């Protein structure tokens, strides 16, 4: 099945990503870490999306401000040449003027296109957050599929979240949720977080038996755990 091309709408002060799905019967707005998404039925006309964004513009802007105030102050300037980590490697940002598009990783650079005259830093940050979330959804699903049989479990589902102080969680119903920021860590640390949460399907605690289950699959898990503890504050956009 072909992956639908992302759609974006200019909300006059923010960019909204349009997500079409057969699972929705009505339109809804989602704001996560300041990035705006509109979830709509697959066949809803784009004019209806524009009307919704216009009607909710003030509410959306207020929510974005609240997210900005709650977020730790970023040291990033979101300008060309700045480095952003992905799976432990640094990639330079390249900002170009033009119609807004999804971030692309091309020739070792993170390419962002942004309309001229727009609030660059915030819009670029939101574009990067969307990109990291998209990568997290894809890569973590692959890793869960790879490690679940090794652990001997089958999760009920998987989702991507924004957590303040943890890398993942396992719900009582067996659903795994991961912090998209883990995609900035080295690949082996990402593996550790996936194995950690999968092992919670065996032991929903941090008992010696739980750590033994992790060690059976990842004998070097302690190095990964320590790396994340020491570098967590650096893994931010």
DACORKA-V893224 format. One record per backbone hydrogen bond with DSSP energy under -0.5 kcal/mol. NH is the residue of the N-H (numbers start at 1). CO is the residue of the C=O. If there is no record, write none. Layout:
nh->NH co->CO
nh->NH co->CO
This chain:
nh->7 co->18
nh->9 co->16
nh->11 co->9
nh->11 co->14
nh->16 co->9
nh->17 co->36
nh->18 co->7
nh->19 co->17
nh->19 co->38
nh->20 co->18
nh->21 co->40
nh->24 co->21
nh->28 co->39
nh->30 co->37
nh->32 co->30
nh->32 co->35
nh->35 co->32
nh->36 co->15
nh->37 co->30
nh->38 co->17
nh->39 co->28
nh->39 co->37
nh->40 co->19
nh->40 co->38
nh->42 co->21
nh->44 co->41
nh->48 co->45
nh->49 co->45
nh->50 co->46
nh->51 co->47
nh->52 co->48
nh->53 co->49
nh->54 co->50
nh->55 co->51
nh->56 co->52
nh->57 co->54
nh->60 co->56
nh->61 co->57
nh->62 co->58
nh->63 co->59
nh->64 co->60
nh->65 co->61
nh->66 co->62
nh->67 co->63
nh->68 co->64
nh->69 co->65
nh->70 co->66
nh->71 co->67
nh->81 co->93
nh->82 co->79
nh->84 co->91
nh->86 co->89
nh->87 co->183
nh->88 co->184
nh->89 co->86
nh->91 co->84
nh->92 co->108
nh->93 co->82
nh->94 co->110
nh->96 co->94
nh->96 co->112
nh->98 co->114
nh->101 co->113
nh->104 co->111
nh->106 co->104
nh->106 co->109
nh->109 co->106
nh->110 co->92
nh->111 co->104
nh->111 co->109
nh->112 co->94
nh->112 co->110
nh->114 co->96
nh->118 co->115
nh->120 co->118
nh->123 co->119
nh->124 co->120
nh->125 co->121
nh->126 co->122
nh->127 co->123
nh->128 co->124
nh->129 co->125
nh->130 co->126
nh->131 co->127
nh->132 co->128
nh->133 co->129
nh->134 co->130
nh->135 co->131
nh->136 co->132
nh->137 co->133
nh->138 co->134
nh->139 co->135
nh->140 co->136
nh->141 co->137
nh->142 co->138
nh->143 co->139
nh->144 co->140
nh->145 co->141
nh->146 co->142
nh->147 co->143
nh->148 co->144
nh->149 co->145
nh->151 co->147
nh->152 co->148
nh->153 co->148
nh->156 co->174
nh->157 co->174
nh->159 co->176
nh->161 co->178
nh->163 co->161
nh->169 co->177
nh->171 co->175
nh->174 co->171
nh->176 co->157
nh->177 co->169
nh->178 co->159
nh->179 co->167
nh->180 co->161
nh->182 co->179
nh->183 co->180
nh->184 co->181
nh->185 co->182
nh->187 co->87
nh->189 co->186
nh->190 co->186
nh->191 co->187
nh->192 co->188
nh->193 co->189
nh->194 co->190
nh->195 co->191
nh->196 co->192
nh->197 co->193
nh->198 co->194
nh->199 co->195
nh->200 co->196
nh->200 co->197
nh->201 co->198
nh->202 co->199
nh->203 co->199
nh->205 co->203
nh->210 co->207
nh->211 co->207
nh->212 co->208
nh->213 co->209
nh->214 co->210
nh->215 co->211
nh->216 co->212
nh->217 co->213
nh->217 co->214
nh->218 co->214
nh->221 co->218
nh->223 co->220
nh->224 co->220
nh->225 co->221
nh->226 co->222
nh->227 co->223
nh->228 co->224
nh->229 co->225
nh->230 co->226
nh->231 co->227
nh->232 co->228
nh->234 co->231
nh->235 co->231
nh->235 co->232
nh->236 co->234
